[in-house]
Amino acid sequence: MMQIAAQEGLIAMLSHLVFIVITWYILQSINFDALFRKQKVFEARLLIIFITIAIGSTVSRFFLDLLQWSQQLIYLF
């Protein structure tokens, strides 16, 4: 039982990290320069990091939920 919980935790952490990295690469292709002031570079980068974490974690949570729901389908019949 404890081993299953540990495996699920590891899968969740890896999933979040993978989707955060994918989101980071995607957001790098967007030009945010027009949205921020020139003297606020640190704040702009910090906001992009927070947006990356928020989007990556949300997408990861969706796929983890989808995986969990698909495993629960065996109880349908």
N, C-alpha and C positions, 0 to 999 in steps of 0.2 A: 504494500500500500504506500509506504513512504517512498519507495523507488519510483512508483508511477507519478507521485506528486513532484518529485525531483526532476523527472524527465519532462513533465509538462512545464515546469518552471524554466528549464533550460531551453526548451523549444520556444517558449514565449519570449525570453530574452533575446535569443538569436533572431527570431522573427522581427522583433522591434528594431534591432540593430540593422538588419538587412534592409528593411523598408525605410528607415531613417537615412541610410546611405544612398539608397535609390532616389529618395526625395531630394536629398542634397544635390546629387548630380543633375536632377531635373531642374531644380530651382537655379542652378548656376547658369543655365541657358537663358534665363529671363533677365532683362535689363531693368534693374531697379533704380538706376541713377537719377531718373527724373522725379522719383518719389521722395528723395531725401535731400536735405541741405548738404552742401559741400563740407561744412565743418562738423557734421554729425556722422562720420564714418563708423566710429565704434558702435554707436547706437543702431545704425543701419545694419551692421553685421550681426549684432546681437539679436535684432528683430528677425532677421532671416534665419538665424539658428533656431529661435523659438518657433517660428513658422514651420521649419523643417521638422522639428521634434513633434509638433502638434499634428501635422499631416501624416508623417511616417507612423506615429503611434496609432492614429485613428485607422489608417489602412491596415496596419498589422492586426489591430484588435478585430477588424472586420473579418480578415482571413482566419484568425484563430477561432472566432465565433462560428464561422462557416465550417471549419474543421470539426469543432465540437458538436455542432448540430448534425453534421453528416454521420458522426459516430453514434448519435442518439437515434438515428432512423431505424436501427435494428429493433427498437422497442415498439415500433409502429404496429407490427403484426403479431 
